[in-house]
Amino acid sequence: MISFLLSGDNPEIAIAEILSLAEAYGRLKGYWTDERILTIDFEGEEFFHRVAFSHEAIELHRICKTSELENVFSDIKVNGSFCVRVSGIGLKSDSNLEKRLGAILLKKGGHVDLQNPDTLVRVYLTKKNCYVGFLKFKQDKKQFLQRRPDKRPFFMPVVILPKLAKALVNLTSVKNGKILDPMCGTGSFLIEAGLMGLEIYGMDYYEDIAKGCKENLNFMKLNGEVLRGDVRDMPFKDNSFDGIVTDYPYFRATRKSRNEDLYERSLLEIKRVLKKGCRAVIVTNIELKDFPMEVVYRLSQRVHGSLTRRIYVLRKT
């Protein structure tokens, strides 16, 4: 089993991301949450390289109570160097706990290396339980700063930042295949999908924006097809894409209002070009109630006082 330490930015998105990736990479047999700890019973390939909204992941050794920690550490076998790190999730941990637990392992023949240990034993403390395991993944947070939208040659305001864009691509539950963003803007979704090895296709209503998106893909050294087109009447064959992810225009920020039938017609087109059993991730600034597809998740992300993104994950049945 694997336990993830979720990002505090938006635990709901973090959970949905992990469950979607688990479905894409293997078989999810069960899961449970405790504060910001998500534990999955999973069989399949590792997918840590895809994760955006989790700080860490451990191979779970044992779940116990605080009073049982020392006994649990007595059963841990370490070869070579080790390090013990303890974090309280929603509570303050005992500052001496790491030393006490490390001393137990030290007596068993290992040696301490705080910088580059062979084994990093990780302990997460919640109000209910202690999660003890071996670190398998630690998020590289710098990558998202390095890919900031304002560093690209083509920039527009109110863009989705790389961390969220990556997570929303993952909500499509696509391991390999074709991803479409039919209102691609500056290309945030396409960039993240392309960096994860997916085939990327973009489209935008405005010619200059489509060209700007392609410029950004070239800047990131990514190959992808970008064309000018209308999401209400797309030039693609039925059942063409394994996943669709798109951010609808925020009507206060768009150049001019499009027709009132934008949502109704575009959602039917998205359904048409999406393969059966696959997902579309829809981002908008308005609340939607009626969809031509099954709703898998309804999520949200508050940006500022006047803008909350509504995120709908849909499946074509």
FENCOR-V879140 format. One record per pair of residues at least 12 apart in sequence whose C-alpha atoms are under 8 Angstrom apart, sorted by the first residue. I is the first residue (numbers start at 1). J is the second residue. D is the distance in whole Angstrom. If there is no record, write none. Layout:
[[I | J | D] [I | J | D]]
//
This chain:
[[1 | 39 | 7] [1 | 40 | 6] [1 | 41 | 5] [1 | 42 | 6] [1 | 59 | 6] [1 | 60 | 6] [2 | 39 | 6] [2 | 40 | 5] [2 | 41 | 7] [2 | 42 | 8] [2 | 57 | 7] [2 | 58 | 6] [2 | 59 | 5] [2 | 60 | 5] [3 | 37 | 6] [3 | 38 | 6] [3 | 39 | 4] [3 | 40 | 6] [3 | 57 | 6] [3 | 58 | 5] [3 | 59 | 7] [3 | 60 | 6] [3 | 131 | 8] [4 | 37 | 6] [4 | 38 | 5] [4 | 39 | 6] [4 | 54 | 6] [4 | 55 | 8] [4 | 56 | 6] [4 | 57 | 4] [4 | 58 | 7] [5 | 36 | 6] [5 | 37 | 5] [5 | 38 | 7] [5 | 54 | 6] [5 | 55 | 6] [5 | 56 | 5] [5 | 57 | 6] [6 | 36 | 5] [6 | 37 | 6] [6 | 38 | 7] [6 | 53 | 6] [6 | 54 | 4] [6 | 55 | 6] [6 | 56 | 7] [7 | 36 | 7] [7 | 53 | 5] [7 | 54 | 5] [7 | 55 | 6] [8 | 36 | 7] [9 | 53 | 8] [10 | 53 | 8] [10 | 301 | 7] [11 | 36 | 7] [11 | 53 | 8] [12 | 299 | 7] [13 | 53 | 7] [13 | 167 | 8] [13 | 299 | 7] [14 | 52 | 8] [14 | 53 | 5] [14 | 54 | 6] [14 | 167 | 8] [15 | 38 | 7] [16 | 171 | 7] [16 | 297 | 8] [17 | 51 | 8] [17 | 53 | 7] [17 | 167 | 6] [17 | 168 | 8] [17 | 170 | 6] [17 | 171 | 5] [18 | 51 | 7] [20 | 170 | 7] [20 | 171 | 6] [20 | 172 | 7] [20 | 173 | 5] [21 | 47 | 7] [21 | 50 | 8] [21 | 170 | 6] [21 | 171 | 7] [21 | 173 | 6] [21 | 174 | 8] [21 | 175 | 8] [22 | 42 | 7] [22 | 44 | 8] [22 | 47 | 8] [23 | 173 | 7] [24 | 173 | 5] [24 | 174 | 6] [24 | 175 | 5] [25 | 44 | 6] [25 | 45 | 6] [25 | 46 | 7] [25 | 47 | 7] [25 | 175 | 7] [26 | 42 | 7] [26 | 43 | 6] [26 | 44 | 4] [26 | 45 | 6] [27 | 42 | 6] [27 | 43 | 5] [27 | 44 | 6] [28 | 40 | 7] [28 | 41 | 6] [28 | 42 | 5] [28 | 43 | 7] [29 | 41 | 5] [29 | 42 | 6] [29 | 43 | 8] [30 | 42 | 7] [34 | 126 | 7] [34 | 128 | 8] [35 | 89 | 7] [35 | 90 | 7] [35 | 126 | 7] [36 | 89 | 7] [48 | 137 | 6] [50 | 166 | 8] [50 | 170 | 7] [50 | 196 | 7] [51 | 166 | 8] [51 | 167 | 7] [51 | 170 | 8] [52 | 139 | 8] [52 | 163 | 6] [52 | 164 | 7] [52 | 166 | 6] [52 | 167 | 5] [53 | 163 | 7] [53 | 164 | 8] [53 | 167 | 7] [54 | 139 | 7] [55 | 138 | 6] [55 | 139 | 5] [56 | 135 | 7] [56 | 136 | 8] [56 | 137 | 5] [56 | 138 | 4] [56 | 139 | 6] [57 | 135 | 6] [57 | 136 | 6] [57 | 137 | 5] [57 | 138 | 7] [58 | 122 | 7] [58 | 133 | 5] [58 | 134 | 5] [58 | 135 | 4] [58 | 136 | 5] [58 | 137 | 7] [59 | 133 | 5] [59 | 134 | 5] [59 | 135 | 7] [59 | 136 | 6] [60 | 131 | 7] [60 | 132 | 6] [60 | 133 | 4] [60 | 134 | 7] [61 | 131 | 8] [61 | 132 | 6] [61 | 133 | 5] [61 | 134 | 7] [62 | 131 | 6] [62 | 132 | 5] [62 | 133 | 7] [63 | 129 | 7] [63 | 130 | 6] [63 | 131 | 5] [63 | 132 | 6] [64 | 129 | 6] [64 | 130 | 5] [64 | 131 | 7] [64 | 132 | 8] [65 | 128 | 7] [65 | 129 | 5] [65 | 130 | 6] [66 | 125 | 8] [66 | 129 | 7] [66 | 130 | 6] [69 | 101 | 8] [69 | 130 | 8] [70 | 101 | 6] [70 | 104 | 8] [73 | 101 | 7] [73 | 104 | 7] [73 | 105 | 7] [74 | 104 | 7] [74 | 105 | 7] [76 | 105 | 8] [77 | 105 | 8] [77 | 108 | 8] [78 | 105 | 7] [78 | 110 | 6] [78 | 119 | 7] [79 | 110 | 6] [79 | 118 | 8] [79 | 119 | 8] [80 | 110 | 6] [80 | 111 | 6] [80 | 118 | 6] [80 | 119 | 8] [81 | 110 | 6] [81 | 111 | 5] [81 | 112 | 5] [81 | 113 | 6] [81 | 117 | 5] [81 | 118 | 5] [81 | 119 | 6] [82 | 110 | 7] [82 | 111 | 6] [82 | 112 | 5] [82 | 113 | 6] [82 | 114 | 8] [82 | 117 | 5] [82 | 118 | 6] [82 | 119 | 5] [82 | 120 | 6] [82 | 121 | 7] [83 | 102 | 7] [83 | 112 | 6] [83 | 113 | 6] [83 | 114 | 6] [83 | 117 | 6] [83 | 119 | 7] [83 | 120 | 5] [83 | 121 | 6] [84 | 98 | 6] [84 | 99 | 8] [84 | 101 | 7] [84 | 102 | 6] [84 | 120 | 6] [84 | 121 | 5] [84 | 122 | 6] [84 | 123 | 8] [85 | 98 | 6] [85 | 120 | 7] [85 | 121 | 6] [85 | 122 | 5] [85 | 123 | 6] [86 | 98 | 6] [86 | 122 | 6] [86 | 123 | 5] [86 | 124 | 6] [86 | 125 | 7] [87 | 123 | 6] [87 | 124 | 5] [87 | 125 | 6] [88 | 124 | 6] [88 | 125 | 5] [88 | 126 | 6] [89 | 124 | 7] [89 | 125 | 6] [89 | 126 | 5] [89 | 127 | 8] [90 | 126 | 7] [90 | 127 | 8] [91 | 125 | 8] [91 | 126 | 7] [91 | 127 | 7] [93 | 125 | 7] [119 | 134 | 7] [119 | 135 | 8] [120 | 134 | 6] [120 | 135 | 6] [121 | 133 | 6] [121 | 134 | 5] [121 | 135 | 6] [122 | 134 | 6] [122 | 135 | 6] [144 | 161 | 8] [144 | 162 | 6] [144 | 163 | 6] [147 | 162 | 7] [148 | 161 | 7] [148 | 162 | 7] [149 | 161 | 7] [149 | 162 | 8] [149 | 188 | 8] [152 | 216 | 6] [152 | 219 | 7] [153 | 212 | 8] [153 | 215 | 7] [153 | 216 | 6] [153 | 219 | 7] [154 | 186 | 7] [154 | 212 | 5] [154 | 213 | 7] [154 | 215 | 7] [154 | 216 | 6] [155 | 186 | 6] [156 | 186 | 7] [158 | 253 | 8] [159 | 186 | 8] [159 | 188 | 8] [160 | 188 | 7] [161 | 188 | 7] [162 | 188 | 7] [162 | 189 | 8] [162 | 192 | 7] [165 | 188 | 6] [165 | 189 | 5] [165 | 192 | 7] [166 | 189 | 7] [166 | 192 | 5] [166 | 193 | 7] [168 | 189 | 8] [168 | 245 | 7] [168 | 281 | 7] [169 | 189 | 7] [169 | 192 | 7] [169 | 193 | 6] [169 | 245 | 6] [169 | 281 | 8] [171 | 279 | 8] [171 | 281 | 7] [171 | 313 | 7] [172 | 243 | 6] [172 | 244 | 7] [172 | 245 | 7] [172 | 278 | 7] [172 | 279 | 5] [172 | 280 | 6] [172 | 281 | 6] [172 | 313 | 8] [173 | 243 | 8] [173 | 278 | 8] [173 | 279 | 7] [174 | 242 | 7] [174 | 243 | 6] [175 | 198 | 8] [176 | 197 | 7] [176 | 198 | 6] [176 | 199 | 8] [177 | 198 | 6] [177 | 199 | 6] [177 | 241 | 8] [177 | 242 | 6] [177 | 243 | 8] [178 | 198 | 6] [178 | 199 | 5] [178 | 200 | 6] [178 | 201 | 7] [178 | 240 | 8] [178 | 241 | 5] [178 | 242 | 5] [178 | 243 | 7] [179 | 193 | 7] [179 | 198 | 7] [179 | 199 | 6] [179 | 200 | 5] [179 | 201 | 6] [179 | 241 | 6] [179 | 242 | 6] [179 | 243 | 5] [179 | 244 | 6] [179 | 245 | 7] [180 | 200 | 6] [180 | 201 | 5] [180 | 202 | 6] [180 | 241 | 7] [180 | 243 | 7] [180 | 244 | 5] [180 | 245 | 6] [180 | 246 | 8] [181 | 201 | 6] [181 | 202 | 5] [181 | 203 | 6] [181 | 244 | 6] [181 | 245 | 5] [181 | 246 | 5] [182 | 201 | 8] [182 | 202 | 6] [182 | 203 | 5] [182 | 204 | 6] [182 | 229 | 8] [182 | 230 | 8] [182 | 231 | 6] [182 | 244 | 8] [182 | 245 | 8] [182 | 246 | 6] [183 | 202 | 7] [183 | 203 | 6] [183 | 204 | 5] [183 | 205 | 7] [183 | 231 | 7] [183 | 246 | 6] [183 | 247 | 7] [183 | 248 | 7] [184 | 202 | 6] [184 | 203 | 6] [184 | 204 | 6] [184 | 210 | 7] [184 | 213 | 7] [184 | 246 | 7] [184 | 247 | 7] [185 | 204 | 7] [185 | 209 | 6] [185 | 210 | 7] [185 | 213 | 6] [186 | 209 | 7] [186 | 210 | 8] [186 | 212 | 6] [186 | 213 | 5] [186 | 216 | 7] [187 | 202 | 8] [187 | 213 | 5] [187 | 214 | 8] [187 | 216 | 7] [187 | 217 | 7] [189 | 245 | 7] [189 | 246 | 7] [190 | 202 | 7] [190 | 217 | 8] [191 | 217 | 6] [191 | 220 | 7] [191 | 222 | 7] [194 | 222 | 6] [194 | 223 | 8] [194 | 224 | 8] [195 | 222 | 8] [199 | 224 | 7] [200 | 223 | 8] [200 | 224 | 5] [200 | 225 | 7] [201 | 224 | 6] [201 | 225 | 5] [201 | 226 | 6] [202 | 224 | 7] [202 | 225 | 6] [202 | 226 | 4] [202 | 227 | 6] [203 | 226 | 5] [203 | 227 | 5] [203 | 228 | 5] [203 | 229 | 6] [203 | 230 | 8] [203 | 231 | 8] [204 | 226 | 8] [204 | 227 | 7] [204 | 228 | 5] [204 | 229 | 6] [204 | 230 | 7] [204 | 231 | 8] [205 | 228 | 6] [205 | 229 | 5] [205 | 230 | 5] [205 | 231 | 8] [206 | 228 | 6] [206 | 229 | 8] [207 | 227 | 8] [207 | 228 | 5] [210 | 226 | 6] [210 | 227 | 6] [210 | 228 | 6] [211 | 226 | 8] [211 | 227 | 8] [213 | 226 | 7] [214 | 226 | 6] [231 | 266 | 5] [231 | 269 | 7] [231 | 270 | 8] [232 | 262 | 7] [232 | 265 | 5] [232 | 266 | 4] [232 | 267 | 8] [232 | 269 | 6] [233 | 266 | 8] [233 | 269 | 7] [234 | 269 | 7] [236 | 273 | 7] [237 | 273 | 6] [238 | 272 | 5] [238 | 273 | 4] [238 | 274 | 7] [238 | 275 | 8] [239 | 272 | 6] [239 | 273 | 5] [239 | 274 | 5] [239 | 275 | 4] [239 | 276 | 7] [240 | 273 | 5] [240 | 274 | 6] [240 | 275 | 6] [241 | 273 | 6] [241 | 274 | 5] [241 | 275 | 6] [242 | 274 | 6] [242 | 275 | 6] [242 | 278 | 6] [242 | 279 | 7] [243 | 274 | 7] [243 | 275 | 8] [243 | 278 | 6] [243 | 279 | 5] [243 | 280 | 6] [244 | 270 | 8] [244 | 274 | 7] [244 | 279 | 7] [244 | 280 | 4] [244 | 281 | 6] [245 | 280 | 6] [245 | 281 | 5] [245 | 282 | 6] [245 | 283 | 8] [246 | 281 | 6] [246 | 282 | 6] [246 | 283 | 6] [247 | 282 | 6] [247 | 283 | 5] [247 | 284 | 6] [248 | 282 | 7] [248 | 283 | 6] [248 | 284 | 5] [248 | 285 | 8] [249 | 284 | 7] [250 | 284 | 7] [250 | 285 | 6] [267 | 291 | 7] [267 | 292 | 7] [268 | 292 | 7] [271 | 292 | 7] [271 | 293 | 7] [271 | 316 | 6] [274 | 316 | 7] [275 | 316 | 7] [276 | 316 | 5] [276 | 317 | 6] [277 | 315 | 6] [277 | 316 | 5] [277 | 317 | 5] [278 | 315 | 6] [278 | 316 | 6] [278 | 317 | 8] [279 | 313 | 7] [279 | 314 | 5] [279 | 315 | 4] [279 | 316 | 6] [280 | 313 | 6] [280 | 314 | 5] [280 | 315 | 6] [281 | 311 | 7] [281 | 312 | 6] [281 | 313 | 5] [281 | 314 | 6] [282 | 310 | 8] [282 | 311 | 6] [282 | 312 | 5] [282 | 313 | 6] [282 | 314 | 8] [283 | 309 | 6] [283 | 310 | 6] [283 | 311 | 5] [283 | 312 | 7] [284 | 309 | 6] [284 | 310 | 5] [284 | 311 | 7] [285 | 307 | 7] [285 | 308 | 6] [285 | 309 | 5] [285 | 310 | 6] [286 | 309 | 8] [286 | 310 | 7] [287 | 310 | 6] [293 | 314 | 6] [293 | 315 | 6] [293 | 316 | 5] [293 | 317 | 7] [294 | 314 | 5] [294 | 315 | 5] [294 | 316 | 6] [294 | 317 | 7] [295 | 312 | 7] [295 | 313 | 6] [295 | 314 | 5] [295 | 315 | 6] [296 | 312 | 8] [296 | 313 | 5] [296 | 314 | 5] [296 | 315 | 7] [297 | 311 | 8] [297 | 312 | 6] [297 | 313 | 5] [297 | 314 | 7] [298 | 310 | 7] [298 | 311 | 6] [298 | 312 | 5] [298 | 313 | 7] [299 | 311 | 5] [299 | 312 | 6]]
//
